[in-house]
Amino acid sequence: MTTESWVTLVGTVGGFCTTFAFVPQVVKIWKQGGRDLSYAMLALYLIGASLWLIYGLLLNSLPIIITNAATALLVAIATALKAWTDNKVASKQALQGEAAE
């Protein structure tokens, strides 16, 4: 293998690992809600992935582009799920509060 092939392989595998490390978090949010996650962390993560995506586009580096586009999508999904579950919990609590009165 050439040096360039090794660099591409290492970048691709590293990007795959860091991207798909977020999948269990999305599944957990879907099942249990995202109460323990902060919007600030999710926003910083999304900004970071977006900046890496722009960097990959500027370099025309397919591994950087693909992995960071996928990461940004996963973080956006996680943020939307957190907002949805937070809203669902707040609505349920409001209904329970009204019933108690």
N, C-alpha and C positions, 0 to 999 in steps of 0.2 A: 504494500500500500504506500502511496505517496504521502508526503507531509500534508498536502492540501486535503487529501481524503481523510486522514486522521483528524485534522482540525474540524472538518465538516461533521465527521462521525461524533466526535466529542461534544461539539456544539449542539448537535441534534439530540443526542441522548441526554445531555444535561438539561436542555430546554424541555424535553419530554418529561423528565423527572420532576422538575420544578412546576411545570404546568399541571400535570396530572396529580400532583400532591394535593392540589386544591379540590379535586373531585370528591374525596370523602367529606370535606367540609360542606360542600354544596348538598350532598346527600343528607348529612346530619341536620342542616338547616331545613331541608324539605320535611324531614321526619319529626324533628324536635323543636324547630324554631331557631332563631338566631339571637336570642336574648343575650348571650355572652359575647357577641361580636359588636364592636363599635363601628359606627358609620365612618368615623375618622380613619380607622385602620383600613376599612374597605376602600375609602376614597383615595388614600395614599397608595394603596396597592394598585388600584385602577389607573391612577396617574402614572405610577412607575411603569406598569405594563404598557401603557399608551406611549410613553416616552421611548421605551425600548422598541416598540413597534415602529415608531418614526425613525429611530436610529437604524433599525434593520432595513427600512425602506430607503433611507439615504445611502446605505452601504450596498443595497441590492443583495442582501443576505437572506436567502430563503429560510434557513433554519430559525433565524431571529424573527423574521416576519411571521412565520407560521406559529411558532410557540407563543409569541407574545400576543398575537391576535386571539389565539385560543385562551390564553390566560385572561386577557381583558374580557372576553366573552363570559368565562366562568365567574369572574369577579362581579361583572354586571348582573349575571343571573343570581349570584349569592346575595347581592345588595337588594335586588328586586324581591327575592324570597324573604329576606329579613324584613323588609318594609311590609310585605303582605302579611307575614305571620305576626309582626308587631301590631298591625292594624286589626287583625282578627282577634288577638288577645285583648286589645283595648276595647273593641266593640263588645266582646263577651263580658268583660268586667263592667262596662257601662250598663249592659242589660241586667246583670246580676245586682248592680247597685240600685237600679230603678225598681227591681222586683222586691228588694229588701225594704223599700220605703213604704 
